[in-house]
Amino acid sequence: TVKFWNVYGIENDPDKSHVITDFIKKGFEKKIIQMITDGTEERQFLYAEDACEALEIIMNNYKKLLNNDNLHITSFKSTSILEVAMIIQGLFKKDNIDVTLSPAASKDEIQKDARNKPSNFIKNWWTPKTALEDGITKIYNQMKKNYI
């Protein structure tokens, strides 16, 4: 069983977005990144290309794996949602676009700031290559084409 942790990438369905693509979309369309929490909750984000590479490596090592091996595909780095918003706001600033951050007053009421710890087992074959800021920049630049 492979467990994916917050994989992000280009969203091709304009009606569907997750936190990173949602924040970028709000920045372009509304010039404000309205957050639904205070942003203190943390997640481990993994760029989609890194996730694909991990799957390929798992596939190539399939016969060496046991049914109970913990295959957690993640970045192994926790980042707050507020930090993600600030990275995105910085990309807008580089393009001379003034975008405001607007965190909510409330904490994350869904996951209650739960922090699971991933198994490091996958690191025997694979580690992610794309830094969060680099992945967000790729998505921002791709989405920018639809707005500028």
Stockholm file with secondary structure:
# STOCKHOLM 1.0

chainA/1-148         TVKFWNVYGIENDPDKSHVITDFIKKGFEKKIIQMITDGTEERQFLYAEDACEALEIIMNNYKKLLNNDNLHITSFKSTSILEVAMIIQGLFKKDNIDVTLSPAASKDEIQKDARNKPSNFIKNWWTPKTALEDGITKIYNQMKKNYI
#=GR chainA/1-148 SS CEEECCEECCCCCTTCCCHHHHHHHHHHHHSEEECSSCSCCEEECEEHHHHHHHHHHHHHTGGGCCTTCCEEESCSCEEEHHHHHHHHHHHHHHTTCCCEEECCSSCCSSSTTCCCCCCSGGGGTCCCCCCHHHHHHHHHHHHHTTTC
#=GC SS_cons         CEEECCEECCCCCTTCCCHHHHHHHHHHHHSEEECSSCSCCEEECEEHHHHHHHHHHHHHTGGGCCTTCCEEESCSCEEEHHHHHHHHHHHHHHTTCCCEEECCSSCCSSSTTCCCCCCSGGGGTCCCCCCHHHHHHHHHHHHHTTTC
//
